[in-house]
């Protein structure tokens, strides 16, 4: 049945009236608990299909006993391209696990705390937080209620487990590639205190020093989104020296490249650009961005394994005692068309 925005929402009472049974019986059917005959179950399900009724998934999960042991909650940035690809990988990694995936995005109008609390309300067996900016105390507060696995952020001395890319190595790979092409004036558009930014910044600086380019280290304030890259491009051009730039991520690269071209700067003829993440944006034919690829499949697999193990451990105290594991996944360089030797 096609959706109709102006149509009244179908309720459990509507299903009961169509099936000729009580609302309580409809509830029993959709919660999957004993108390309804096969005939009545069939009548209720047929009525629900005719009315295009969709049951409340929260009640359904709890009614089936899928509380802390059978669901994994995932909090992610709604507008972050890499987060979206990680979520897709989580679904694939958990497909045969018997666990439900429950999503709760954060956005400018919805805080990470609110997103996490929603997952707690669902009584998830464990939480997976992608790139959280929550403080360590806040993370420990969540971990005191249910096991927590943090993705894409180095967090130590807490009650949470961590699965992340080796961001410092990724930063090093970017610089080494540009140096091998002949670049010396290499800038880095960083993202301040955003998850992974400090490690990528450290890898950039270490590689520049190893290449005897200490005096060429150039840190430019940027961020994680296209608008941040647009602003960073103006800062890069104001300095007027760099022939190559390594950005915090692919989304930042998109904005930076767009602004460079808007101002008549050619990529890669005048300025080479390296991103980070290898998202769909980087792989698109229109951009073909040289980037540092994260192994999203491996990250998702390790995270799901940890999440299930923590959920199966039983009580929060048992899980917390053994928490603190860290899995670090190696990145790789993917060379495309946005890098080239510097112009003479």
PyMOL commands that set and color helices and strands:
alter all, ss='L'
color gray80, all
select helices_A, chain A and resi 12-19+23-31+38-51+57-63+81-93+112-121+136-143+167-181+197-210+214-216+226-239+250-262+280-283+296-312+316-322
alter helices_A, ss='H'
color red, helices_A
select strands_A, chain A and resi 71-77+100-106+126-130+147-151+161-165+186-190+218-221+244-247+272-277+290-293+326-329+332-334
alter strands_A, ss='S'
color yellow, strands_A
deselect
rebuild
show_as cartoon
